[in-house]
Amino acid sequence: MIYYYQIELEHFKYTITSNRKGDSVAREELAKRIHWSFIIWLFGFINVGAMLPQLVQIVQNHKTEGLSLMMFATYFVVQVAFALDGYFRRNNVFMVCLGLSALINAITMSLVVYLRHVKI
């Protein structure tokens, strides 16, 4: 059985056909037309910057109350796992963006641990 999907974007109308196996026609062409590579890199760097406000707040105020190290550690493990997956699958977006996110997360966790154990 064949399914038809109609996709309408700003300046073009395009039909993608796929079968039950998940095969699709012209997926790469659609990605090229909507500049998917740019979009995914943009969201990757948004992800990198998502924790920066928290890090800046900690540096400025030296306050760590209410921050869960377990949450940061969980995110760190997930980010490292996906960065490694990006390395093994040759996915530069995952490797670079999630690697940088893990680095920012590690810096944040280290600062939280430091501030909780050293009175400033």
PELINFEN-V53307 format. One record per residue. N is the residue number from 1. RES is the residue in one letter. D_FIRST is the distance of its C-alpha to the first C-alpha in whole Angstrom. Layout:
n = [N	N]
res = [RES	RES]
d_first = [D_FIRST	D_FIRST]
This chain:
n = [1	2	3	4	5	6	7	8	9	10	11	12	13	14	15	16	17	18	19	20	21	22	23	24	25	26	27	28	29	30	31	32	33	34	35	36	37	38	39	40	41	42	43	44	45	46	47	48	49	50	51	52	53	54	55	56	57	58	59	60	61	62	63	64	65	66	67	68	69	70	71	72	73	74	75	76	77	78	79	80	81	82	83	84	85	86	87	88	89	90	91	92	93	94	95	96	97	98	99	100	101	102	103	104	105	106	107	108	109	110	111	112	113	114	115	116	117	118	119	120]
res = [M	I	Y	Y	Y	Q	I	E	L	E	H	F	K	Y	T	I	T	S	N	R	K	G	D	S	V	A	R	E	E	L	A	K	R	I	H	W	S	F	I	I	W	L	F	G	F	I	N	V	G	A	M	L	P	Q	L	V	Q	I	V	Q	N	H	K	T	E	G	L	S	L	M	M	F	A	T	Y	F	V	V	Q	V	A	F	A	L	D	G	Y	F	R	R	N	N	V	F	M	V	C	L	G	L	S	A	L	I	N	A	I	T	M	S	L	V	V	Y	L	R	H	V	K	I]
d_first = [0	4	7	10	13	17	20	23	26	30	30	26	23	20	16	14	10	9	6	7	10	11	12	13	15	18	19	22	23	22	25	27	27	28	30	28	31	34	32	32	35	37	35	36	40	39	39	42	44	43	46	48	50	50	52	54	55	56	58	60	61	61	59	57	57	54	52	50	50	47	45	46	46	42	41	43	41	38	39	40	37	35	37	38	34	34	37	35	32	34	32	36	35	34	37	40	39	39	42	44	43	44	47	48	47	49	52	51	52	55	56	56	57	60	61	61	63	66	67	68]
